[in-house]
Amino acid sequence: MPELPETETIARDLHAMLAQSRILSASVDRADVLRSVTASAFAARLAGMRIERAWRRAKLILLDLSSGDTIVVQPRFTGAMLVETAPADISPRDRAYITLTLTLDDGRLVHYRDIRRLGTVALLDAPALATALAALGPEPLDPALTAERFSGSLRNSRQAIKKVLMDQRVLAGVGNIYANEACWLAGLDPSRPAVSLSATESSSLLDALRGVLTASIAVRGTSFRDYVDARGGRGGFVPFLQVYGRGGAPCTRCGATLVDTSAIDGRTTVFCWHCQG
């Protein structure tokens, strides 16, 4: 699932490529990805609108329109936003899973591709968008999220640290990959109750989280299977992963065998039993 670094990469690409472009028309091939709007209403409300900016909030990609509406894309597991300038820009595999398309005034096409169609595309007016975003927690890279505030959020939960990090109401944008990595970097057992962390441990965890997210953004995210950026390129962070996807391999810090388990909330957790104690 695209997490903060991946959706940030896509949003930055889309802003650079699409800001101030005008939408001539919209077509929907798979209406089951739409939320809050019918296919006909989606097409009618987008026709003639200018894309003001593209940005990210949590794991969402947002396109603000000149009408005041916002296209809200939640890619989930296999969704992607792809910009087509020429037919060769889109692979045959990606083309087979296009669910909707925006035609721009310069002839380019913007597609939402979703292999499993578990992602969603909504069209929200300003009040509806404000309501939707109000349920999200703070952004981990926002300087306004102080170590004290972060520690206070952790102390409010007896659930496992890793599960709390992935709770979008507590912290926006973090998913399984980076929760695993941050716990390893901070030397913390991911199954430990969040309430048990000291202020110092919470601060170390926030630093670790910010470090791994920033590093991943710098190389355009992590591609294991289906994540691609707006140009169809893959992220470059896999070689830098310390635990995620490395169950059974030696820990790069102490050499102990990394444990791979699904005991925390049914999600894959990889950790070092020796140095994450």
C-alpha positions in Angstrom: 0.0 0.0 0.0 1.4 3.4 -0.9 2.3 5.2 2.4 3.5 8.7 3.1 6.7 8.7 1.0 4.9 7.1 -2.0 1.8 9.4 -2.0 4.1 12.4 -1.4 6.1 11.5 -4.4 3.0 11.1 -6.6 1.5 14.3 -5.3 4.7 16.3 -6.0 4.9 14.8 -9.5 1.3 15.6 -10.3 1.7 19.2 -9.1 4.7 19.7 -11.2 3.0 18.2 -14.3 -0.6 19.3 -13.9 -0.9 22.6 -12.0 -2.9 25.1 -14.0 -3.9 22.5 -16.6 -7.5 22.5 -17.7 -9.7 19.4 -17.8 -11.6 19.0 -21.0 -13.5 15.9 -20.1 -13.6 12.9 -17.7 -14.5 9.4 -18.5 -15.2 6.5 -16.0 -14.7 2.9 -17.0 -15.0 1.3 -13.6 -17.5 3.3 -11.5 -17.0 1.0 -8.5 -13.9 3.1 -7.5 -16.0 6.2 -7.1 -17.2 7.5 -3.8 -19.6 10.4 -3.0 -20.5 10.9 -6.7 -21.9 9.1 -9.7 -20.0 8.7 -12.9 -22.1 11.2 -14.7 -21.9 13.8 -12.0 -18.1 13.2 -11.8 -17.7 13.9 -15.5 -20.1 17.0 -15.4 -18.4 18.6 -12.4 -14.9 18.2 -13.8 -15.5 19.4 -17.4 -13.7 22.7 -18.0 -12.2 22.9 -14.5 -8.6 23.9 -13.9 -6.3 21.9 -11.7 -5.0 24.4 -9.2 -2.6 22.2 -7.2 -1.9 18.6 -6.2 -1.0 17.8 -2.7 -0.9 15.0 -0.1 -2.6 14.5 3.3 -1.9 11.2 5.1 -2.1 8.5 2.4 -4.4 10.6 0.2 -3.6 12.3 -3.1 -5.6 15.5 -3.6 -6.2 17.6 -6.7 -7.8 21.0 -6.0 -10.0 22.3 -8.8 -10.9 25.9 -9.8 -14.5 25.0 -8.9 -13.7 24.6 -5.2 -14.1 20.8 -5.5 -11.2 18.5 -4.7 -10.5 15.1 -6.3 -9.5 12.8 -3.4 -7.6 9.6 -4.4 -7.0 6.9 -1.8 -4.7 4.4 -3.7 -4.8 1.7 -1.0 -3.0 -1.5 -2.3 -2.7 -1.2 -6.0 -3.9 2.2 -7.1 -1.8 4.7 -9.1 -2.2 8.0 -10.8 -0.5 8.0 -14.2 0.1 10.9 -16.6 0.1 9.9 -20.3 1.8 12.2 -22.8 2.3 9.5 -25.4 1.0 5.9 -25.6 4.3 4.5 -24.7 4.1 6.2 -21.3 1.6 3.5 -20.1 2.5 -0.1 -20.0 0.1 -2.7 -21.5 -0.4 -4.1 -18.0 -1.2 -0.7 -16.5 -3.6 0.1 -19.4 -5.6 -3.0 -18.7 -6.5 -1.7 -15.2 -7.4 1.9 -15.9 -10.6 2.8 -14.1 -11.0 6.5 -15.1 -9.4 9.1 -17.2 -9.1 12.9 -17.3 -8.4 14.5 -20.7 -6.5 17.7 -20.5 -6.6 20.7 -22.8 -3.1 20.0 -24.0 -3.9 16.5 -25.1 -2.4 14.7 -22.1 -4.4 12.0 -20.2 -4.4 11.5 -16.5 -5.4 7.9 -15.5 -6.3 6.3 -12.2 -5.2 2.7 -12.5 -6.1 0.1 -9.9 -5.4 -3.6 -10.3 -7.5 -4.9 -7.4 -9.9 -1.9 -7.4 -9.7 -1.5 -3.6 -8.7 2.2 -3.8 -11.2 5.0 -4.2 -11.7 8.3 -6.0 -14.0 10.9 -4.4 -15.1 14.4 -5.5 -15.7 16.6 -2.4 -16.7 20.2 -2.0 -14.8 22.3 0.6 -17.0 21.5 3.6 -17.1 17.7 2.9 -13.3 17.8 2.4 -12.8 19.6 5.7 -14.9 17.0 7.5 -13.0 14.1 5.9 -9.6 15.5 6.8 -10.6 16.5 10.3 -10.6 12.8 11.4 -6.8 12.5 10.6 -4.0 12.9 13.1 -1.0 15.1 12.7 1.6 14.7 10.0 4.8 13.1 11.3 7.0 15.5 9.3 5.1 18.6 10.5 7.4 20.6 12.8 4.3 21.4 14.8 4.3 17.8 16.0 6.6 18.1 19.0 8.2 15.3 20.9 5.9 16.1 23.8 2.8 16.0 21.8 3.8 12.7 20.1 4.7 11.2 23.5 1.3 12.2 24.8 -0.5 10.5 22.0 1.4 7.3 22.7 0.6 7.4 26.4 -3.1 7.4 25.5 -3.0 3.8 24.2 -2.2 0.4 25.6 -2.0 -1.1 22.1 1.2 -2.2 20.5 3.5 0.6 19.4 3.4 -0.5 15.8 -0.3 -0.6 15.7 -0.6 2.9 17.2 1.9 4.3 14.6 -0.4 3.0 11.9 -3.6 4.5 13.4 -4.4 7.4 11.0 -6.3 9.1 13.8 -3.1 9.3 15.9 -0.5 9.8 13.1 -1.3 10.4 9.4 0.4 8.6 6.6 2.4 5.9 8.3 1.8 2.3 7.3 3.3 -1.1 7.8 6.6 -0.6 6.0 7.7 2.5 7.9 6.3 1.5 11.2 8.5 -1.6 11.1 11.5 0.4 10.1 11.0 3.1 12.7 10.7 0.6 15.5 13.9 -1.1 14.4 15.8 2.2 14.1 14.6 3.2 17.6 15.5 -0.2 19.1 12.0 -0.7 20.3 9.9 -4.0 20.4 7.0 -3.2 18.1 4.6 -5.3 20.3 5.4 -3.2 23.4 2.4 -1.2 24.7 2.7 2.4 23.5 1.8 3.7 27.0 5.0 2.1 28.4 7.4 4.3 26.4 9.3 6.9 28.3 9.5 10.5 27.0 13.1 9.7 25.8 12.0 6.6 23.9 9.1 8.4 22.3 11.4 11.2 21.1 13.8 8.6 19.7 10.9 6.9 17.9 9.7 10.2 16.4 13.3 10.9 15.2 13.5 7.5 13.7 10.2 7.8 11.9 11.1 11.2 10.5 14.5 9.9 9.4 13.1 6.9 7.5 10.3 8.8 5.9 12.6 11.6 4.7 15.1 9.1 3.3 12.4 7.2 1.4 11.0 10.4 -0.1 14.5 11.2 -1.3 14.5 8.1 -3.4 10.8 8.2 -4.4 9.4 5.6 -2.1 9.4 1.8 -1.8 8.3 -0.4 -4.6 7.7 -4.1 -3.8 4.9 -4.9 -6.2 2.5 -2.4 -7.7 3.6 1.1 -6.5 4.7 3.4 -9.3 5.0 7.1 -9.5 3.0 9.4 -11.8 5.5 8.7 -14.6 5.3 4.9 -14.1 8.7 4.7 -12.4 9.5 2.6 -9.3 10.7 3.8 -5.9 14.3 3.1 -4.9 14.1 2.5 -1.1 14.0 -1.3 -1.1 17.8 -1.7 -0.8 17.7 0.6 2.3 15.1 -1.4 4.3 16.5 -2.8 7.5 13.7 -5.2 8.5 10.6 -5.0 6.3 10.7 -7.9 3.8 13.8 -9.4 5.4 12.4 -11.9 7.8 14.9 -14.8 8.4 17.8 -12.6 7.4 20.5 -11.4 9.8 20.0 -8.1 11.6 22.3 -5.5 10.1 22.9 -4.1 13.6 23.7 -7.2 15.7 23.6 -10.2 13.4 20.7 -12.0 15.1 18.0 -13.6 12.8 15.1 -11.3 12.1 11.7 -12.6 13.2 8.8 -12.4 10.9 5.4 -12.6 12.6 1.7 -11.7 12.0 0.9 -11.5 15.8 0.4 -7.7 15.8 -3.0 -6.9 14.3 -2.6 -9.6 11.6 0.0 -7.6 9.7 3.5 -8.6 8.8 5.9 -7.5 11.5 9.6 -8.0 11.2 11.9 -7.3 14.1 15.1 -8.2 15.8 14.5 -10.2 19.0 18.0 -9.4 20.2 18.3 -5.6 19.8 14.7 -4.4 19.9 14.2 -5.3 23.6 
